[in-house]
Amino acid sequence: FLTLSFVLCFDAQWIMLEGKNRAPRHAARQILVAGLTLALAVYFLNDAGFVPTPAPSRRELLSSGIAGALTSAVMVSNSAEAYELPPLGYAYDALEPSIDKETMTIHHDKHHNTYVVNINKALEGNEQPPLVELQKTAIQRGPAFRNSGGGVYNHDLFWLEMAPVGKGGSPSAKLATAIDESFGSLDDFKAKFEAAGAPGARFGSGWVWLVVDADKKLAITSTPNQDNPLMEGVEGVPGIPILGCDVWEHAYYLKYQWQRPAYIKAWWDVVNWNQVSAWYEDALGGKAPEVDGAAAAVLVGQRRSDRVPVAPKRKGFSFDVGFNWEGKVALGGS
């Protein structure tokens, strides 16, 4: 592409010099003919196999643009990282009043990011497993995998299982029936879940979970620190988590201080039951939530697509050549 641009510019300059004493219309048409001839020559030579095709090919560059090539380069560079901090599918203040903007910002950008950085360091030079698979042996592999690997998975799930007030829907009919069978009613389930996350039951930092156990039944459990029910040897009920509430102080202290029960009670307003219901269906088939990589990106993209404005174009270098029927040449940038 750069070679073609250089040749085209050089040819245009030569024709303009040669055409000083010619009519402007004639010179402009000569430039147009030269440019089209070169473009067609490159296309047909490339199609016939006479022009080497680097990766990405000229055709790919011409079709997707320089931006696509740069995006591919960035993706290749990022693939060296074990895991990444995922973007939120909503604004930092979108969960208010249940969770305040400052808490969300610090929780996501600082605490969660620290877990991402530390698990990347632990995996440096080693094979990167899918995050959900890393959970299975995290306890046996040591603190970095248990605390940081667990912390990344737990928080990835946490952001996805929440939605702004009024956007999360209700439990599906199938999940609602299972909740009634296991706990009596949705209100009874919430009361038992809140009790399991209260300081008297989960002293210190940890999580409270709704899981699908080995018998495909729903159960409430809690884990210390960044453990989760997918880990072999975990405290409490092992199983596939479909809902988890972070009861570390950094998740609520700026707004609720010592009042963890008030935080959990307010948290119900931002639970994304649509997502939880989908994970329940998967869990019945033995599949745990995939909360990193492409799967999470799709979920985040679905939520952001209807609210993210198109960013204004940045001014940069460009070379535009336009012709009109009067044979005038317009050079400009945007």
Solvent accessible surface area in square Angstrom, and as a share of the most:
residue,aa,sasa,rsa
1,F,99,0.41
2,L,146,0.72
3,T,91,0.53
4,L,36,0.18
5,S,40,0.26
6,F,143,0.60
7,V,56,0.32
8,L,56,0.28
9,C,45,0.27
10,F,130,0.54
11,D,37,0.19
12,A,20,0.16
13,Q,121,0.54
14,W,140,0.49
15,I,12,0.06
16,M,88,0.39
17,L,111,0.55
18,E,91,0.41
19,G,6,0.06
20,K,150,0.64
21,N,156,0.80
22,R,109,0.40
23,A,59,0.46
24,P,101,0.63
25,R,113,0.41
26,H,82,0.36
27,A,5,0.04
28,A,2,0.02
29,R,126,0.46
30,Q,65,0.29
31,I,13,0.07
32,L,74,0.37
33,V,91,0.52
34,A,16,0.12
35,G,14,0.13
36,L,98,0.49
37,T,78,0.45
38,L,48,0.24
39,A,44,0.34
40,L,99,0.49
41,A,43,0.33
42,V,35,0.20
43,Y,107,0.41
44,F,125,0.52
45,L,84,0.42
46,N,22,0.11
47,D,86,0.45
48,A,67,0.52
49,G,62,0.59
50,F,155,0.64
51,V,25,0.15
52,P,110,0.69
53,T,81,0.47
54,P,78,0.49
55,A,104,0.81
56,P,63,0.39
57,S,18,0.11
58,R,63,0.23
59,R,117,0.43
60,E,91,0.41
61,L,38,0.19
62,L,106,0.53
63,S,92,0.60
64,S,71,0.46
65,G,26,0.25
66,I,87,0.44
67,A,73,0.56
68,G,24,0.23
69,A,26,0.20
70,L,113,0.56
71,T,75,0.43
72,S,59,0.38
73,A,58,0.45
74,V,86,0.49
75,M,127,0.57
76,V,108,0.62
77,S,76,0.49
78,N,61,0.31
79,S,81,0.52
80,A,95,0.74
81,E,91,0.41
82,A,12,0.09
83,Y,10,0.04
84,E,100,0.45
85,L,52,0.26
86,P,23,0.15
87,P,79,0.49
88,L,9,0.04
89,G,6,0.06
90,Y,8,0.03
91,A,42,0.33
92,Y,70,0.27
93,D,68,0.35
94,A,26,0.20
95,L,0,0.00
96,E,77,0.35
97,P,99,0.62
98,S,4,0.02
99,I,6,0.03
100,D,29,0.15
101,K,105,0.45
102,E,106,0.47
103,T,3,0.02
104,M,1,0.00
105,T,44,0.26
106,I,65,0.33
107,H,2,0.01
108,H,9,0.04
109,D,46,0.24
110,K,132,0.56
111,H,62,0.28
112,H,0,0.00
113,N,53,0.27
114,T,70,0.41
115,Y,28,0.10
116,V,6,0.04
117,V,62,0.36
118,N,59,0.30
119,I,0,0.00
120,N,24,0.12
121,K,134,0.57
122,A,31,0.24
123,L,5,0.02
124,E,138,0.62
125,G,85,0.81
126,N,92,0.47
127,E,152,0.68
128,Q,83,0.37
129,P,29,0.18
130,P,69,0.44
131,L,0,0.00
132,V,32,0.18
133,E,107,0.48
134,L,2,0.01
135,Q,0,0.00
136,K,115,0.49
137,T,54,0.31
138,A,0,0.00
139,I,37,0.19
140,Q,113,0.50
141,R,113,0.41
142,G,18,0.17
143,P,100,0.63
144,A,42,0.32
145,F,24,0.10
146,R,84,0.31
147,N,64,0.33
148,S,8,0.05
149,G,0,0.00
150,G,0,0.00
151,G,0,0.00
152,V,1,0.00
153,Y,1,0.00
154,N,0,0.00
155,H,0,0.00
156,D,4,0.02
157,L,0,0.00
158,F,2,0.01
159,W,8,0.03
160,L,8,0.04
161,E,0,0.00
162,M,0,0.00
163,A,6,0.04
164,P,37,0.23
165,V,80,0.46
166,G,74,0.71
167,K,140,0.59
168,G,6,0.06
169,G,47,0.45
170,S,80,0.51
171,P,21,0.13
172,S,41,0.26
173,A,86,0.67
174,K,106,0.45
175,L,0,0.00
176,A,37,0.29
177,T,73,0.43
178,A,13,0.10
179,I,1,0.00
180,D,70,0.36
181,E,133,0.60
182,S,46,0.30
183,F,23,0.10
184,G,51,0.49
185,S,39,0.25
186,L,57,0.28
187,D,106,0.55
188,D,64,0.33
189,F,0,0.00
190,K,48,0.20
191,A,59,0.46
192,K,101,0.43
193,F,0,0.00
194,E,31,0.14
195,A,61,0.47
196,A,23,0.18
197,G,0,0.00
198,A,25,0.20
199,P,55,0.34
200,G,84,0.81
201,A,62,0.48
202,R,25,0.09
203,F,181,0.75
204,G,38,0.37
205,S,36,0.23
206,G,0,0.00
207,W,0,0.00
208,V,0,0.00
209,W,0,0.00
210,L,0,0.00
211,V,0,0.00
212,V,3,0.02
213,D,32,0.17
214,A,100,0.78
215,D,107,0.55
216,K,94,0.40
217,K,123,0.52
218,L,12,0.06
219,A,18,0.14
220,I,35,0.18
221,T,9,0.05
222,S,19,0.12
223,T,0,0.00
224,P,26,0.16
225,N,73,0.37
226,Q,2,0.01
227,D,1,0.01
228,N,0,0.00
229,P,3,0.02
230,L,33,0.17
231,M,3,0.01
232,E,75,0.34
233,G,73,0.70
234,V,16,0.09
235,E,93,0.42
236,G,48,0.46
237,V,55,0.31
238,P,82,0.51
239,G,16,0.15
240,I,27,0.13
241,P,0,0.00
242,I,0,0.00
243,L,0,0.00
244,G,0,0.00
245,C,0,0.00
246,D,0,0.00
247,V,0,0.00
248,W,57,0.20
249,E,98,0.44
250,H,38,0.17
251,A,2,0.02
252,Y,9,0.03
253,Y,96,0.36
254,L,95,0.47
255,K,83,0.35
256,Y,24,0.09
257,Q,65,0.29
258,W,188,0.66
259,Q,76,0.34
260,R,11,0.04
261,P,66,0.41
262,A,41,0.32
263,Y,1,0.00
264,I,0,0.00
265,K,124,0.53
266,A,27,0.21
267,W,0,0.00
268,W,18,0.06
269,D,88,0.46
270,V,1,0.00
271,V,4,0.02
272,N,11,0.06
273,W,14,0.05
274,N,84,0.43
275,Q,18,0.08
276,V,0,0.00
277,S,10,0.07
278,A,49,0.38
279,W,10,0.04
280,Y,12,0.04
281,E,82,0.37
282,D,54,0.28
283,A,0,0.00
284,L,46,0.23
285,G,69,0.66
286,G,48,0.47
287,K,99,0.42
288,A,16,0.12
289,P,3,0.02
290,E,78,0.35
291,V,1,0.00
292,D,33,0.17
293,G,56,0.54
294,A,81,0.63
295,A,37,0.29
296,A,6,0.04
297,A,62,0.48
298,V,86,0.50
299,L,40,0.20
300,V,8,0.05
301,G,36,0.35
302,Q,118,0.53
303,R,49,0.18
304,R,72,0.26
305,S,89,0.57
306,D,126,0.65
307,R,100,0.36
308,V,66,0.38
309,P,110,0.69
310,V,147,0.85
311,A,80,0.62
312,P,121,0.76
313,K,197,0.83
314,R,228,0.83
315,K,190,0.80
316,G,52,0.50
317,F,192,0.80
318,S,42,0.27
319,F,112,0.47
320,D,74,0.38
321,V,61,0.35
322,G,34,0.33
323,F,72,0.30
324,N,79,0.41
325,W,223,0.78
326,E,106,0.48
327,G,6,0.06
328,K,131,0.55
329,V,59,0.34
330,A,64,0.50
331,L,123,0.61
332,G,43,0.41
333,G,59,0.57
334,S,99,0.64
